[in-house]
Amino acid sequence: MATLIVMDHTGDTRHNFDAKNADALLKAEERFKELTGAGFTAAVRTASGEAGVKRTFDPNAEETLFFPRLVGG
Amino acid sequence: MSKQPLPNAKERLRLFLSECGRRARGLCDSLRRQPNRIDSRFVLAFRYRYWEREARGLELLKEWLSPEQFAQYEAKSYFEVTGCHSGKRYRINRGTSMNIHELDGAGRPRLGWCFAPQGHLVAGDVMLAQKIALETDERGALAVANRFSVLTGPRTTLLH
């Protein structure tokens, strides 16, 4: 089971999907495009534990984290 | 002549705080007269949800920290990251704003940076977004950030 984690005011919202299911994968990709289109940054963890930014949907990522656009404080 | 604005600012701050105190006392008096005005269940639920959100944010942060960063955060309530472009070290303190310090070669804070994800996010989420931004797009993050000076010497500890 793969997960899209979206940071929001509730802490985070998680969308689980079966990466082996074509329909679920398509929906996850649509959500990815929707979020990145709205200014969210998508990040995944590499096998070594480092974070990497994804510009396109990675169907093999177990967890993709989305955080809102950065602004100066 | 040049010292004139400071007393004025102090006076305005004093008046502002005095007004805040007056309003707070008024609110307390009003609640004493009408104790049922705020439903205690609402207060408890709000507190519970607030702490639940904070805890979830910190859990997520800890899942994404490297083992070294995790150990550092557990021990000191901050962790350090390396900027992907400059190789500079940054300390991310627990908090949601003005919580990033750029470190000098000796590991002392030399400059503060302030940026965060848009919206009202909990501290764990903010710190995680700051970490990922500095580790993957340092220039982009600093381009939107505001700088602030950091006290040096013994008073530096006040900022941690």
Chai-1 contact restraints between the chains, C-beta under 6 A:
chainA,res_idxA,chainB,res_idxB,connection_type,confidence,min_distance_angstrom,max_distance_angstrom,comment,restraint_id
A,M7,B,L121,contact,1.0,0.0,6.0,A-B,restraint_1
A,M7,B,D125,contact,1.0,0.0,6.0,A-B,restraint_2
A,H9,B,H120,contact,1.0,0.0,6.0,A-B,restraint_3
A,G11,B,R53,contact,1.0,0.0,6.0,A-B,restraint_4
A,G11,B,R56,contact,1.0,0.0,6.0,A-B,restraint_5
A,G11,B,G57,contact,1.0,0.0,6.0,A-B,restraint_6
A,G11,B,V122,contact,1.0,0.0,6.0,A-B,restraint_7
A,D12,B,L60,contact,1.0,0.0,6.0,A-B,restraint_8
A,A43,B,I132,contact,1.0,0.0,6.0,A-B,restraint_9
A,G49,B,S66,contact,1.0,0.0,6.0,A-B,restraint_10
A,A51,B,I132,contact,1.0,0.0,6.0,A-B,restraint_11
A,A51,B,E135,contact,1.0,0.0,6.0,A-B,restraint_12
A,V53,B,T136,contact,1.0,0.0,6.0,A-B,restraint_13
A,F67,B,P117,contact,1.0,0.0,6.0,A-B,restraint_14
A,F67,B,A129,contact,1.0,0.0,6.0,A-B,restraint_15
A,P68,B,P117,contact,1.0,0.0,6.0,A-B,restraint_16
A,P68,B,Q118,contact,1.0,0.0,6.0,A-B,restraint_17
A,P68,B,G119,contact,1.0,0.0,6.0,A-B,restraint_18
A,R69,B,Q118,contact,1.0,0.0,6.0,A-B,restraint_19
A,L70,B,F115,contact,1.0,0.0,6.0,A-B,restraint_20
A,L70,B,P117,contact,1.0,0.0,6.0,A-B,restraint_21
A,L70,B,A133,contact,1.0,0.0,6.0,A-B,restraint_22
A,L70,B,A141,contact,1.0,0.0,6.0,A-B,restraint_23
A,L70,B,V144,contact,1.0,0.0,6.0,A-B,restraint_24
A,V71,B,Q118,contact,1.0,0.0,6.0,A-B,restraint_25
A,V71,B,V144,contact,1.0,0.0,6.0,A-B,restraint_26
A,G72,B,F115,contact,1.0,0.0,6.0,A-B,restraint_27
A,G72,B,V144,contact,1.0,0.0,6.0,A-B,restraint_28
A,G72,B,A145,contact,1.0,0.0,6.0,A-B,restraint_29
A,G72,B,N146,contact,1.0,0.0,6.0,A-B,restraint_30
A,G73,B,S97,contact,1.0,0.0,6.0,A-B,restraint_31
A,G73,B,C114,contact,1.0,0.0,6.0,A-B,restraint_32
A,G73,B,F115,contact,1.0,0.0,6.0,A-B,restraint_33
A,G73,B,A116,contact,1.0,0.0,6.0,A-B,restraint_34
